């Protein structure tokens, strides 16, 4: 049984906040409201259930379908949200199945990938759904582009990377800082590098010497060897 917007608003007032940790938490909140309402109408629901017909063999369409064009920037914009994709579909027209919480991208009849759905700001501001794995290859070729990326903060997988980039810009020339940060992002695509990076950040947090520890780790022989293994020339 559905619920009205007034019922949701009343429940939010009683809850005291409209903020939720994630979409799953919000859905649990709505399920609880529906369950309470259905419990009050249990007898009528049982009477109707006995007369219900079998479900149709095929599931009804619960998504909207549209088409997008993947630009040379490695992404597309849909409903005021910019999404990054791998380089392979650049220049292609993709069919998008738009669900409540995700996007399914198809090229012809082939499903390419699934992306988390983003939401534009209430004030009309655009937002970004970015995966650094999609753009790291382009950044390797033009690391200075990192400075002017409008979605740079969303590019970093964690705040650790954003803070590190700020430290690098404070202590190194911009060109070197960008190349170093791109190399670190490239390293983050490997399991061994991720564990090394986590150990580095734990050391930084303990010593409270962020700039020095970060720069020393970036310049260490182990890090540079890992960069070469990731096919990125640290000194280029």
N, C-alpha and C positions, 0 to 999 in steps of 0.2 A: 504494500500500500504506500502510495506516495505521501510526501509531507509538504506542507506549505512553507513559504519563505518566512512567514510570521513565526511559525514554530521553531525554525532554525534561529531566527533573530532572538527569540525569547531564551532559547537554550544558550546562546552565546552570551547574553546578558548575565545569566546565572553563572556561567563559567568564569566571567570576569575578564576575558581576553579573547581576541579573534586570531591570535597567533598560534600556529601549529608547528610542530617539529618538522613534519614532512607530510606528503599526500596521504600516506598510510594512516597517520594519526587522525587526519581530517575525516577520512572515510570511516574509521572506527567510531568517531564522534557521530557521524550521520547514521551509521548502523544502529547505534544505541538509541537515538531518537526514534527511528523507525520501529525498532523492537518494542519500545515502550508504548507507542501508539497502536501497534498491532496487537499487543497483549490486551488492551482495553476492548478490542473488537474481535476477540478470539472466536466467539460463538458464530458471529456473522461470517467470518472468514472460513470457518469449517463448513458452514452451510453452502457457501459458494464453491468451495473446493470440490465438493462431491459432484458438482455439475460441470466442472471444467473439462474441456476437450483435450485430447493428447496434443503435445507440442508438435509443431511442424518439423519435418525431417531435417530441414536446413535452417541454420541460424540466421536470424534477421540481420540486416546490415546495421551495424552500430558505429559506423565511421563515416566521415565525409571524405570525398575524393576530389583532389585537385591536381594541377600540374605546376611544376616549377622548373626553372632553367638554372643550371649550375654554372656560375660565372667563373672567370679566370682567377678570381680571388679564392677559389676553393670552397664556395658555399652558396647559399641561396637565402632569400628573405621570404618569410611567410607570416602574414598577419603581425607585422611589426616585430618579428623575431628573426635574427640572423643565425643560421645553422651552418657549421662547418661539416664538410664531408671529405673523404679521401680524394686524391687527385684523379683517380680513374674516371669518375663520371663528369669531370669538367667538360663543358661544352655540350652536354647531353640534356635532354628534356626528360625529367623523371615524373612518374606518377606517384602521388603521395596519398596514403590513407591516413587520415587525421583522426586519431582516437582522443579520448579525454586526457590520457596521460602519456601518449607516445605518438611517434610518426613512423610509419612503415614506408620505406622508399623502394620503388620498383622501377626497373629499366625493362620496358616491354612486359613480359610475363615473369621475369626473374626478380625475386626480392633481393635487394642489395644489402640492406641493413635496417636497423631500428634505432631511432633517436628518442631521447627523452623530450617531451613537449615543453616548450617554454611559453611564458605568458608575458605579454607586453605590460608596461606599467600603467597604473590607473590614470596617470596624467598624459597618456599617449606616448610616453618615452619608449624607445626601442630597447630590447634586451638581446642577449646573445647566449646561445648554447654552443659552447666551444669545447672541442677535444684536441689537446695539443698534439696527439698522435697524427691528426689529420693535416697539420700545418708545419710539422717539424722539418719536413724535407724542404719546403719552400724557405723556411727560415735559415736552414743551413746554407742555402745559396745566397740569401740576402739577410744576414743577421741584423743589420742596422734597421731593418723594418720593424724590429721589436720596439723601438722607441716610439713609433707613431701608430701602433696598433690601437684601434679604438676599443678592442676587447682584450687588451693585454692582461688586465686583472683577472678576467675569466679564463684566460689561457693557462695560468699557473694552476696546477692540480691541487696545491695546498698553499696556505699563507706562508709556509716556510720559504717557498720559491720567491714569492713577492718580496719578502723581507730581505732575502739574499740579493735579489736584483738591486734593491735600494742600497744595500751595503756596497755592492760592486760599483755602482754609479758614483758613490761618494768617494771611493778610494782609487778608482781607475778611470782612464779616459773612456768616453762613451763607446768608442768603437771596440775597445778591448772588453768592456763590461758586457756589451751585447753579444760578442762572440763567445765569451765565457758562459753567459747565461744560456745561450742556445746549446752549447756543448753539454751543460748540466741537464737541460731538458732532454737532450738526445740520450744521455746516460740513463735517465730515468725510465727509458723504455726497456731496460734489461733488469732482470731480477737481481743480479749481482750488484749492479750499480745502485739499485734502490736500497738494498741492505747497507751498502757503504754510505750512502747519503743519509740514511736514518741514524747510523752510528755517528756520523759527522755532526748532525744537528743535536744529538744528545750531548755531545761534548761541548758544543757551542752553548747550549742551555745551561750546562753545569758551570762552565767557566765564566759565563756572562761576558765573553769577549768576542762578540759576534763578528765584527769586521776582520779582526786578526785571524781568528780560527777559520773563518770561511775562506779567506784569501790563501792561507797556508794549505788548506785542503785542496783548493782549486789548483794550486801550483805543485802539488805533490806528484812524484813520479807515478804512483799507483793510479791517480786520477787521469793523468795524461795517457798512460797505457790503456786505460779503459776507454778513453776517447778515441784512441787509434783503433781499438777493437770495434768500436761503434761506427767506424768508417768516417769519422769526422776529424779533420786535421786541426789540432788545437792551435798550431802556430801560424796557420795560413792567413 
